Amino acid sequence: MKITLKDGSVKEYSEPKSVYEIAQDISEGLARVACAGEVDQKIVDLRTVLSADCGLNIITANDPKGLQVIRHTASHIMAEAVKRLFPEAKVTIGPAIEDGFYYDFDAEPFSREDLDRIEDEMKKIIKEGHEITRFTLPRKEAIAYMEERQEPYKVELIKDLPEDAEISFYDQGGFVDLCAGPHLMNTKGVKAYKLISSSMAYWRGDSEKARLQRIYGTAFNKKEELKEHLAKLEDAKLRDHNRLGREMELFTTVDVIGQGLPLLMPKGAKMVQKMQRWIEDLEDREWGYVRTKTPLMAKSDLYKISGHWDHYKEGMFVLGEEEKDKEVLALRPMTCPFQYYVYKATQHSYRDLPIRYGETSTLFRNEDSGEMHGLTRVRQFTISEGHLIVRPDQMVEEFKNCLALAKYCLTTLGVEEDVTYHLSKWDPQNREKYIGEPEVWEETEQHIREILTELEIPFVEDVGEAAFYGPKVDINAKNVYGKEDTMITIQWDALIAEQFDMYYIDANGDKVRPYIIHRTSMGCYERTLAWLIEKYAGKFPTWLCPEQVRVLPISEKYLDYANQVAKELTRNGVDATVDCRSEKIGYKIREARLDKLPYMLVVGQQEEEEHTVSVRSRFAGDEGVQPLSDFISQICEEIRTKQIRKEEVLEQK
């Protein structure tokens, strides 16, 4: 047989060889660091025997695919450690994930002390150096095997496999797990690992099923890599909006109010107010939008016309029951059907189009309780929503403009380099999820593909992520822990106008169906606030800060002048306060730094006599004494242009 290696060279063998044996034949050094093989683009165990011509790439830990194998093996070692320490625990699933691995157990909750004990037990298992072997069983024997071991979740998984599926197991010195692999050859291959946290999870992600305990961990090939990763996690904890946002008194949550219903406190509300006013003025004055204000709820009749009742009802808050009540209402999960009726209230000519409706929309979605997280996954939220009613010949240009507006917003917020673009497509294998014919979907997806290519925007394509009425561009960003969320969406809709009998009169006097673009310019205000907290670690650009300047009198004698300074700043649109406490000036400066303020103005006798201020900033430290009028001009320009100043010096201790 001929084995074609990654570099194009060919190895010939007269008899079958395992991937590991071929790695040894290439180099003993390669065999020592090998984690798996890639045979014709499929990842396999090193123990896999090859008997026919194929392409082969030896995977090491330097390849993300090799790191996944290490982490998958680490998850099995962790599961064995849990079973040794907690024999009554039942194992479920334990995959490798992007930054590590997890394993779910039917067990009592794990404490940090438990995780430390499990880590120590993992160390013993690794030191024991068990060879990891793979074997298969027929379906009936596989079920009996796991029933004998009293692992009901594994039994369920086996029963759900196709009748002709190969059912494989991995044995590492007596601990056996149902698994498709691949795995390392020996437990000693896991050299650097750490258990990060534990949390509750549902079996198969279904809140109606058993509550499980999930342990998250990570593993690397080298201890230095693990150390670096753990340092990043510590930084992530410091930036985590769910912690930092509460510490900065931007938002809070209360059990008696409910999950996913955060309270924006005065500082957080001020930041959202600034973003909202900016977006509304930007859209209306520069991008040709007109405002609407529509109800927060509607009868089920509206959602039946739109299709949301059939395709999205489980995600809505429904008020009443169709069997009992004359009128069933639902809180709106989106604004589009409401704005369609604003359009339909007046007859429109082809000359009127495009019409761009914008609305600051409060929406409600019945997210699963297990998905709730801070400001990023909530049940009530507000978005910069818009719907463009356009002629088909205007669609491409207007779609480009929506992308341009989104990019402008991202650039202004300073996050344009942190996003990825996704073409979210329909899934032709799941037809009942969508309306419309395949030809329409293929045509509209191709239009979006061509637009993104023309604009030189890198993108990936995601099957099955489209809305039920059309494909879209999702602009996504990751939080500090690497979880990706959609920040901005722009959707192409060539179908819904038919359901709402929307039309315009063309040049021939005929009724023609318009196309619709569903879009956000900046997305959800709550989620964007969370994003900005983590991006800037609470040190926001000056224009966004709820408190932009704090005036610090060096003693009570200069309090009147401090108030005068703050009054002049406020009159010029700057959010300024005075620290009137009878504390030493050094203490006041330290407090202002801890509050992450962009500017502090220290005032005393000289400043009062000369009508100046001593400027200290988060960006450059001591900026010296300036005339008050000069400072006001400078900060007003910084706010007007939404400048993002970079920090030039480290904060003084």
C-alpha positions in Angstrom: 0.0 0.0 0.0 1.1 3.6 -0.6 0.8 6.2 2.2 1.0 9.8 0.9 2.3 12.1 3.7 1.5 15.7 4.2 4.6 16.9 2.4 3.7 14.9 -0.7 6.3 12.1 -0.1 5.1 8.5 -0.3 5.8 5.6 2.0 5.2 2.0 0.6 4.4 -1.0 2.8 3.8 -4.6 1.9 1.6 -5.3 5.0 -0.9 -3.3 7.1 0.6 -0.8 9.5 -0.8 1.2 12.4 -0.6 5.0 12.3 1.9 4.8 15.2 4.1 2.4 13.4 4.2 4.6 10.4 5.1 7.6 12.7 7.9 5.5 14.1 9.1 4.7 10.6 9.3 8.4 9.8 11.0 9.3 13.0 11.2 8.1 16.6 11.0 11.7 17.7 7.7 12.2 15.7 6.3 9.0 17.2 7.0 10.3 20.7 5.1 13.6 20.2 2.3 12.1 18.0 -1.3 12.4 19.3 -3.3 11.1 16.4 -3.4 10.6 12.7 -5.4 12.3 10.0 -6.3 9.7 7.4 -7.9 11.3 4.3 -9.0 14.2 6.4 -10.5 12.1 9.2 -8.9 12.1 12.7 -8.1 8.6 13.9 -6.2 6.9 16.8 -2.5 6.3 16.5 -3.5 2.6 17.0 -5.6 2.6 13.8 -4.3 0.1 11.3 -4.1 1.2 7.7 -4.3 -1.5 5.0 -5.0 0.5 1.8 -3.7 3.5 -0.1 -4.5 6.8 1.6 -3.2 10.2 2.6 -1.8 10.5 6.2 -0.9 13.4 8.4 0.6 12.7 11.8 -1.0 15.1 14.3 1.0 16.5 17.2 0.1 18.7 20.1 1.2 21.7 18.1 -1.9 21.2 16.0 -5.2 22.2 17.5 -6.6 18.8 16.5 -3.8 17.1 18.5 -4.7 19.3 21.5 -8.3 18.2 21.2 -7.1 14.6 21.6 -5.1 15.4 24.7 -8.1 17.2 26.2 -10.5 14.3 25.3 -8.2 11.9 27.0 -8.0 14.3 30.0 -11.8 14.2 30.3 -11.7 10.4 30.6 -9.0 10.5 33.2 -11.1 13.0 35.1 -14.1 10.8 34.9 -12.1 7.9 36.3 -10.9 10.1 39.1 -14.5 11.0 39.9 -15.6 7.4 39.9 -12.8 6.5 42.3 -13.7 9.2 44.7 -17.5 9.2 44.3 -18.4 5.6 43.3 -22.2 6.4 43.2 -21.7 9.1 40.5 -23.1 8.1 37.1 -21.1 9.2 34.0 -22.8 10.8 31.0 -20.7 12.6 28.3 -17.3 14.2 28.4 -16.2 16.0 25.1 -13.2 18.2 24.4 -14.3 21.8 23.7 -12.5 24.8 22.3 -10.5 25.8 25.4 -10.6 22.5 27.3 -13.1 19.8 28.1 -16.0 19.0 30.4 -17.7 15.9 31.8 -21.2 15.7 33.1 -22.1 13.5 36.1 -25.3 12.5 37.8 -23.9 13.3 41.3 -24.1 15.8 44.2 -22.7 19.3 43.4 -18.9 19.5 43.5 -17.1 22.0 45.7 -13.8 23.6 44.9 -12.3 21.3 47.5 -13.8 18.3 45.6 -12.2 19.6 42.3 -8.8 19.8 44.1 -9.2 16.2 45.3 -10.2 15.1 41.8 -7.1 16.8 40.4 -4.9 14.9 42.8 -6.5 11.6 41.8 -6.0 12.4 38.2 -2.3 12.9 39.0 -2.2 9.4 40.4 -3.9 7.9 37.3 -1.5 9.7 35.0 1.5 8.5 37.0 0.2 4.9 36.9 0.6 5.1 33.2 -2.2 2.9 32.0 -2.2 1.9 28.4 -5.4 3.1 26.7 -7.0 0.4 24.5 -10.0 0.4 22.2 -12.5 -2.4 21.7 -15.9 -2.8 20.1 -19.0 -4.8 21.0 -22.2 -5.7 19.2 -25.2 -3.6 20.2 -26.8 -6.1 22.5 -23.6 -6.9 24.3 -22.7 -3.2 24.6 -26.0 -2.5 26.3 -25.6 -5.4 28.7 -22.0 -4.3 29.4 -23.1 -0.9 30.5 -26.1 -2.2 32.4 -23.8 -4.5 34.3 -21.7 -1.4 35.2 -24.9 0.4 36.3 -24.4 3.3 33.9 -27.9 4.2 32.7 -26.9 7.2 30.7 -24.5 5.2 28.6 -27.2 2.6 28.0 -29.5 5.3 26.7 -26.8 6.6 24.4 -26.1 3.1 23.0 -29.8 2.5 22.4 -30.1 5.8 20.5 -27.3 4.8 18.1 -28.2 3.4 14.6 -28.6 -0.4 14.5 -25.6 -0.8 12.3 -23.4 1.6 14.3 -19.9 0.5 15.4 -20.0 0.7 19.2 -16.6 1.4 20.6 -15.2 1.6 24.1 -11.9 2.8 25.6 -10.3 1.0 28.5 -7.6 2.8 30.6 -6.6 0.3 33.2 -10.0 -0.8 34.2 -12.0 2.3 33.7 -14.1 1.8 30.5 -16.1 4.5 28.7 -18.3 4.4 25.7 -16.6 6.7 23.2 -15.8 7.1 19.5 -12.3 8.5 20.2 -9.7 9.2 19.3 -7.5 9.1 22.4 -3.8 9.1 23.3 -2.0 5.7 23.7 -1.3 6.1 27.4 -2.6 8.2 30.3 1.0 9.6 30.8 0.4 11.6 27.6 -1.6 14.2 29.7 1.1 16.4 31.2 -0.5 19.8 32.1 -4.1 20.1 33.2 -6.4 22.1 35.5 -10.0 21.7 36.7 -11.6 25.2 36.3 -15.1 25.1 37.7 -18.3 23.1 38.1 -21.9 24.0 37.4 -25.3 22.5 36.8 -26.3 21.2 33.4 -29.3 19.3 32.0 -29.0 15.8 30.4 -28.9 16.4 26.7 -29.5 20.1 27.3 -33.2 19.5 28.0 -34.5 21.3 31.1 -37.2 18.6 31.4 -34.5 15.9 31.9 -32.1 15.1 34.8 -30.1 17.8 36.4 -26.4 16.9 36.2 -23.1 18.3 37.6 -20.7 19.5 34.9 -16.9 19.8 35.7 -14.9 22.1 33.3 -11.2 21.6 32.9 -8.5 22.3 30.4 -5.3 20.6 29.3 -2.2 21.6 27.4 0.9 19.8 26.1 3.2 22.0 28.2 3.0 23.4 31.7 4.1 26.8 30.4 1.1 26.9 28.0 -1.3 25.9 30.8 0.2 28.7 33.0 -0.3 31.2 30.2 -3.9 30.1 29.7 -4.7 30.3 33.4 -3.3 33.8 33.5 -5.8 34.7 30.7 -8.6 33.1 32.6 -7.7 35.3 35.6 -7.8 38.4 33.4 -11.1 37.2 32.1 -12.5 37.0 35.6 -11.4 40.5 36.2 -13.1 41.7 33.0 -16.2 39.5 33.3 -19.1 41.9 33.0 -21.3 39.8 35.3 -18.9 40.6 38.1 -17.4 44.0 37.1 -20.7 45.5 36.0 -22.1 44.8 39.4 -19.0 46.2 41.2 -19.2 49.3 39.2 -23.0 49.6 40.0 -24.0 49.5 36.3 -26.6 46.8 36.8 -28.0 44.3 39.3 -30.4 41.4 39.4 -32.9 40.4 42.1 -34.4 36.9 42.6 -37.9 38.2 43.3 -37.9 40.1 40.0 -36.7 37.1 38.0 -33.9 35.5 36.0 -33.0 37.4 32.8 -34.5 40.6 34.0 -31.6 42.8 35.0 -32.0 46.2 36.6 -29.9 49.0 35.0 -28.7 51.2 37.8 -28.2 55.0 37.3 -24.7 54.6 35.8 -25.7 51.8 33.5 -28.9 53.5 32.5 -26.8 56.7 31.6 -24.5 54.7 29.4 -27.5 53.1 27.5 -29.1 56.5 27.2 -26.0 57.9 25.6 -25.8 55.0 23.1 -29.5 55.2 22.3 -29.5 58.9 21.7 -26.4 58.5 19.5 -28.0 55.7 17.4 -31.3 57.4 17.0 -29.8 60.7 15.9 -27.3 58.9 13.6 -30.0 56.8 11.9 -32.5 59.7 11.5 -30.2 62.5 10.6 -27.5 60.8 8.5 -29.0 57.5 7.3 -32.6 58.5 6.4 -34.6 56.6 9.0 -38.0 57.6 10.4 -39.1 56.7 13.9 -42.0 54.5 14.9 -43.2 53.5 18.3 -45.3 50.4 18.5 -47.0 48.3 21.2 -45.1 45.8 23.4 -47.7 43.1 22.8 -50.3 42.0 20.3 -53.0 39.4 19.7 -51.9 35.9 18.6 -53.6 36.7 15.2 -50.6 39.0 14.3 -48.0 36.3 15.0 -50.1 33.7 13.1 -49.9 35.9 10.0 -46.1 36.5 10.4 -45.5 32.8 11.0 -43.9 33.4 14.5 -46.8 31.5 16.1 -45.9 28.3 14.2 -42.1 28.8 14.1 -41.3 30.6 17.4 -44.2 30.3 19.8 -42.1 28.3 22.4 -39.8 31.3 22.6 -42.6 33.8 23.3 -44.4 34.9 26.5 -48.0 34.1 25.8 -50.7 35.7 27.9 -53.8 33.5 28.0 -54.8 30.1 26.5 -56.5 29.6 23.2 -58.8 27.0 24.6 -60.1 29.2 27.4 -59.7 32.9 26.5 -61.4 34.9 23.8 -58.3 36.9 23.1 -54.8 35.5 23.5 -52.0 38.1 23.6 -48.2 37.7 23.5 -45.3 40.0 24.4 -43.5 40.8 21.2 -40.2 38.9 20.5 -39.6 41.3 17.5 -41.0 44.5 16.0 -41.2 43.6 12.3 -45.0 42.7 12.1 -45.9 46.0 13.9 -43.9 48.1 11.5 -45.5 46.4 8.5 -48.8 47.8 9.6 -47.3 51.2 9.8 -46.3 50.8 6.2 -49.7 49.4 5.2 -51.6 52.3 6.8 -50.6 54.4 3.7 -50.6 53.5 0.1 -47.0 53.8 -1.4 -45.7 54.5 -4.8 -42.4 53.1 -6.2 -41.1 56.7 -5.8 -41.6 56.5 -2.0 -39.2 53.6 -1.6 -37.0 52.8 0.2 -38.7 53.6 3.5 -36.4 53.0 6.5 -38.3 52.5 9.8 -36.2 52.7 13.0 -37.4 51.9 16.5 -35.8 51.5 19.9 -37.6 48.3 20.6 -38.1 46.5 23.9 -38.5 42.8 23.2 -39.3 39.7 25.2 -38.0 36.2 24.6 -38.6 33.2 26.8 -35.0 32.0 27.1 -34.3 28.8 28.9 -33.4 29.4 32.6 -30.1 27.6 32.1 -29.1 30.1 29.4 -29.5 33.2 31.5 -26.2 35.2 32.0 -25.8 38.7 33.2 -26.7 41.2 30.4 -25.8 38.9 27.5 -28.7 36.4 27.7 -31.8 38.0 29.1 -35.6 37.8 28.7 -36.3 41.5 28.3 -34.0 43.6 26.2 -33.9 46.7 24.0 -32.4 46.8 20.5 -31.7 49.4 17.8 -34.2 47.7 15.4 -35.0 48.7 11.9 -36.9 47.5 8.8 -36.4 48.8 5.3 -39.1 48.4 2.8 -37.5 48.4 -0.6 -38.0 47.7 -4.3 -36.2 44.6 -5.4 -33.8 46.7 -7.6 -32.8 48.6 -4.4 -32.2 45.6 -2.2 -28.5 45.1 -2.9 -27.5 48.7 -2.4 -29.6 49.1 0.8 -28.2 45.8 2.2 -24.7 47.2 1.6 -25.7 50.4 3.4 -26.9 48.4 6.4 -23.5 46.7 6.6 -21.8 50.1 6.3 -23.9 51.5 9.2 -23.1 48.4 11.3 -19.4 48.7 10.6 -19.5 52.4 11.4 -21.1 51.7 14.8 -18.5 49.0 15.6 -15.7 51.3 14.6 -17.0 54.1 16.8 -17.3 51.7 19.8 -13.8 50.5 19.1 -14.8 46.9 18.7 -14.6 46.5 14.9 -11.5 44.2 15.1 -13.3 41.8 17.6 -16.0 40.5 15.3 -16.5 37.8 12.8 -19.1 37.8 10.0 -21.4 34.8 9.3 -23.6 34.1 6.4 -26.5 32.3 8.1 -28.2 30.0 5.7 -31.2 27.7 5.7 -31.0 23.9 6.1 -32.6 22.2 3.1 -32.7 19.0 5.2 -35.0 20.7 7.7 -37.7 22.1 5.4 -40.5 22.4 8.0 -38.4 25.1 9.8 -38.6 27.5 6.9 -41.1 29.1 4.5 -40.5 29.7 0.8 -39.2 27.7 -2.1 -35.5 26.4 -2.4 -34.9 28.6 -5.4 -35.7 31.8 -3.4 -33.3 30.7 -0.6 -30.5 29.9 -3.0 -30.9 33.2 -4.9 -31.0 35.3 -1.7 -28.0 33.5 -0.1 -26.0 34.0 -3.3 -26.8 37.8 -3.3 -25.5 38.1 0.3 -22.4 36.0 -0.6 -21.6 38.3 -3.5 -22.1 41.4 -1.4 -19.7 40.2 1.3 -17.2 39.2 -1.3 -17.4 42.5 -3.1 -17.0 44.4 0.1 -14.0 42.2 1.0 -15.5 41.2 4.3 -14.2 37.8 5.4 -17.0 35.5 6.4 -18.0 31.9 7.2 -21.2 30.1 6.2 -23.4 28.5 8.8 -26.1 26.1 7.7 -29.3 26.1 9.6 -28.8 29.5 11.3 -31.1 31.5 9.0 -34.4 33.0 10.2 -37.4 31.0 9.1 -38.1 33.7 6.4 -34.7 34.5 5.0 -30.9 34.3 5.2 -28.9 36.8 7.2 -25.5 38.2 8.1 -24.7 37.7 11.7 -21.9 39.8 13.2 -20.6 37.9 16.2 -18.2 38.5 19.0 -16.8 36.4 21.8 -17.0 37.2 25.5 -14.0 37.0 27.8 -14.5 33.2 28.2 -14.6 32.6 24.4 -18.4 32.1 24.1 -19.7 33.6 20.9 -22.8 35.8 20.8 -24.5 37.6 17.9 -24.2 41.3 18.3 -25.7 42.7 15.0 -28.0 41.0 12.5 -28.9 42.0 8.9 -31.6 39.8 7.3 -32.7 39.5 3.6 -36.4 38.9 3.4 -38.1 38.2 0.0 -41.1 36.3 1.5 -42.9 38.0 4.3 -44.5 40.8 2.3 -46.7 38.2 0.6 -48.1 37.0 4.0 -48.9 40.6 5.0 -50.3 41.6 1.6 -47.7 44.5 1.4 -47.3 46.2 -1.9 -46.4 49.4 -3.7 -47.6 50.8 -7.0 -45.0 50.6 -9.7 -44.6 52.9 -12.7 -47.2 51.0 -14.7 -49.8 51.3 -11.9 -49.5 47.7 -10.9 -49.2 46.3 -7.3 -45.8 44.9 -6.6 -44.4 43.1 -3.5 -41.5 44.9 -1.8 -38.5 43.2 -0.3 -37.7 43.8 3.4 -34.4 44.1 5.3 -34.6 43.4 9.0 -31.5 44.8 10.7 -30.0 46.3 13.8 -27.4 49.0 13.7 -25.7 48.3 17.0 -27.8 45.4 18.3 -29.0 44.8 21.8 -28.1 47.6 24.2 -27.8 45.3 27.2 -25.6 42.9 25.3 -23.5 45.7 23.9 -23.0 47.2 27.4 -21.8 43.8 28.6 -19.4 43.6 25.6 -18.0 47.1 26.3 -17.5 46.3 30.0 -15.4 43.3 29.1 -13.6 45.0 26.2 -12.5 48.0 28.2 -12.4 46.4 31.7 -14.7 49.2 32.8 -12.4 51.9 31.5 -14.8 53.2 28.8 -14.1 55.9 26.2 -14.9 59.3 27.7 -18.1 59.9 25.6 -19.6 56.7 27.1 -18.7 57.2 30.7 -21.6 57.9 33.1 -19.2 60.2 35.0 -16.7 61.9 32.8 -15.1 64.3 35.2 -14.8 64.5 38.9 -13.7 67.8 40.5 -11.5 67.3 43.5 -11.1 70.4 45.8 -7.9 70.0 48.0 -9.9 71.4 50.9 -13.3 72.7 51.8 -12.1 76.3 51.2 -12.2 75.6 47.5 -15.6 73.8 47.4 -17.4 76.8 45.9 -14.9 77.0 43.0 -15.1 73.2 42.5 -18.9 73.5 42.2 -18.5 76.4 39.8 -16.1 74.3 37.6 -18.6 71.4 37.7 -21.5 73.7 36.8 -19.6 75.1 33.7 -18.8 71.5 32.6 -22.4 70.4 33.0 -23.6 73.5 31.1 -21.4 72.3 28.2 -22.8 68.8 28.2 -20.1 67.1 30.3 -21.1 64.7 33.1 -19.3 66.1 36.0 -19.5 65.7 39.8 -17.7 67.1 42.8 -16.1 65.1 45.6 -17.0 67.3 48.5 -15.9 64.9 51.2 -13.5 66.1 53.9 -10.8 63.6 52.8 -7.2 64.2 51.9 -6.6 64.9 48.2 -4.5 61.7 47.8 -7.4 59.6 49.0 -9.8 61.3 46.6 -7.5 60.7 43.6 -7.1 57.0 44.5 -10.9 56.7 44.8 -11.4 58.3 41.4 -8.8 55.9 39.8 -10.6 52.9 41.3 -13.9 54.2 39.8 -12.0 54.2 36.4 -12.9 57.9 35.7 -11.3 59.4 32.5 -10.6 62.8 34.1 -10.0 64.3 37.6 -9.7 68.1 38.0 -7.8 69.1 41.2 -8.5 72.6 42.3 -7.0 74.8 45.0 -6.0 78.4 45.7 -3.9 78.9 42.5 -6.6 77.3 40.3 -9.3 79.4 41.8 -7.3 82.6 41.4 -6.3 81.9 37.8 -9.6 80.2 36.8 -7.6 77.0 35.8 -7.8 73.3 36.7 -5.0 70.8 37.4 -5.8 67.9 35.0 -5.1 64.3 35.8 -6.3 61.7 33.4 -6.6 57.9 33.1 -4.7 58.2 29.8 -1.6 60.2 30.6 -1.5 60.7 34.3 -0.7 64.3 35.3 -1.5 66.5 32.3 -0.7 69.8 34.0 -2.6 73.0 34.8 -4.9 74.3 32.0 -7.3 77.2 31.7 -10.8 75.8 32.4 -12.0 77.0 29.0 -9.2 75.1 27.3 -10.1 71.9 29.1 -13.8 72.3 28.4 -13.0 72.8 24.7 -10.7 69.7 24.7 -13.1 67.3 26.4 -16.1 68.5 24.4 -14.2 67.8 21.2 -13.2 64.4 22.6 -16.9 63.6 23.4 -18.2 65.0 20.1 -15.9 63.0 18.0 -16.2 59.9 20.3 -12.5 59.7 20.4 -11.0 56.6 22.0 -7.8 57.7 23.9 -5.2 55.0 24.6 -3.6 54.8 28.1 -0.1 56.1 27.8 1.2 55.4 31.4 0.5 52.8 34.1 -1.7 54.0 36.9 0.3 55.1 39.9 0.0 52.9 43.0 
